């Protein structure tokens, strides 16, 4: 049976989120999707293990930071505004060379925990890249600040359908991946 030969079973991919993009007249719009992109309201948190270590050491665990996460199929790692990661008290765990539109640069790598409050999803990332996203926003009314570019290390755990013709996109996200063999 073809379904049984797939690496991922349907149960691993649920829940599903679909976003419809409408124009100012309330009609489903490919142009609105093109303008806004595929994005989520997100919260960036201190990863659980680091939060537990901070609490054990008597330190206050910083509050989450909310904003917009934009899906970016060109980003190898999920990129989070570095000022947010630093304000959460996180320390870099390494560095990576990144090729950006402005040329190559060395970026710090951090662990991160991302919550998708509307969907009720939580995703722990062993690696996210600290970048400068100052001034980046989704052009809604009012504009909403982009605090993360959700990259291929998130997308490798999902199925993304970007339907530019109709102006909608759908994503499933594997929240609890099976153990590596």
N, C-alpha and C positions, 0 to 999 in steps of 0.2 A: 504494500500500500504506500503510495507516494507520501502521504502525510507523516507516516511513521519513519520515513527516511530523512525527514528534516532534522537538523541539529537542534532547533528550538521547538518545543511543543507549545501549543496555544496557551496553556495555563501559565507558562513562564512570561508571556507577553502582555497579559491583562494586568492592569486596567488600560483602557483606551481613552484618549482625549482627542476631540475634533474641535477645531476652531473655524468658524465661519467669518469671513471678512465682508463687511457691507460698506457701500458708499454712503454719501450724505443723504440719499433718498431712501435708504433702507433696503437697497437691492444688493444681493450677493454680487461681489465684485472682484474680478481678477486684478484690476488695477489697485484696489485697496490692499490686497495681499502683496502685490509687488512693492507697494509703497511702505507697508508696515513690516513685512516679513513674518516669519513664524516665531512667536515669542510667548513667554510665560511670565506672570508675576512669580518671583522667587524670593527666598530668604537664604542668606548665607549665614551659616552657624559654625561655631567651633566644633570640630569632630568630637564624638562622644568620649573617646579615650583621652584626648587632650583636656576636655572639660572636666573629666573625673580627676585627672592629675592636678589641674588647677585648683579644684575644690579641695582636694586632699592637702594641698600645700597652703590652704587658707586664702587663696586668691579668689577674687570675684570673677566669675565667668562672664565675659562681655555679652550683651544682648545681641540678638540677630540683627542683620541689616537687610532691609527689603529694597527691591527694585525690580528691574526687568532683566530676564535672561533671553537673549536672542539666539536662535539656532544658527550655527555657523558651520556649514559642511566643509569649509576650508581650514578650520582650526583643528590641528591634531589633538591638542589638549584643550579642555575647557579653560577659558581665560577669565579671571576674575580681577576686577580693579584692585590693584595692589594696596591702595590706601585702605580698602575694606579689610583685606587679609591682615594687614598690620594693626588696624584698630581692634581686631578680634584677638590680638595678642599672639598670632601665629608666627612661627619662625620658619624660614625657608629650610627645606630638606634637601635641596640640590639646585642645580641650574641647568638650563637647556639653551641651545642655540635656536633662535626662532627667525624665520624669514618673514618679514612683514612688508606691507606696501611701501614703507619708508626704508626698506633695506634690512639687512641682518642685524640682530641684536641678541644679547645675552639676557635671559629672563630667569627670575627666581621661581622655584617650584614649591608649592605648599600642599598639604593635605586640606581637604575641605568637605563640608557637609552642606548639601543644598536641599532645601525643602521647597516643594511646590504646593503652597497652601490651598489653592483652589482645587487641585486634584487630590490632595492628601498624600502625595508621594514624598519619599525621602530617599536621597541618593548620597552615598558616601563615595568620595573620590580620593583615591590614594595620591593622585597628582592633579594639580591644577596650576596654571601659569599665572603669575602676577603680572598684570599689564596696566597701562594707563588708558582708562576709558573715560576720562574727564571730558565732559561736553557731549558725549554720545547719548542720544535719546531716540525713542520711538516717537514719530511725529503724530501723536494722538492729540486730542484737545482736552486738557493741557498735555504737553509733551511729558513723557515718563523716562527717567534716566535708565540707561542700560548699565547694569553693574556686572554682567557676565556674558560671555560668548560661549554658548553651549556647544562644545566641540565633539570630535569623533570619538573621544573616550567615553562620552555619554551615548552617542549615536550607535556605537558598537553593541550596545545593550538595548537597542530599540528597532522598531520598524517605523519609518517615516514615509508618509505619502504626502507630497506637495502637489496639489492639484491647481496649477496656475490657471488653467482654463476656466474653472468654476469659481476660484477664489477661496478654496478651503484647504486645510491641511489636517492630517490625522497622525497621531503618534501613539505607539504602544511602548511601554518601558518595562524591561525586565528588572524588577526591584530587588529580588533576591537571587542572584545568579547561582547556578549549581557549583559545587566545589570543583576546582580544576583537577583533572586526572593526570 
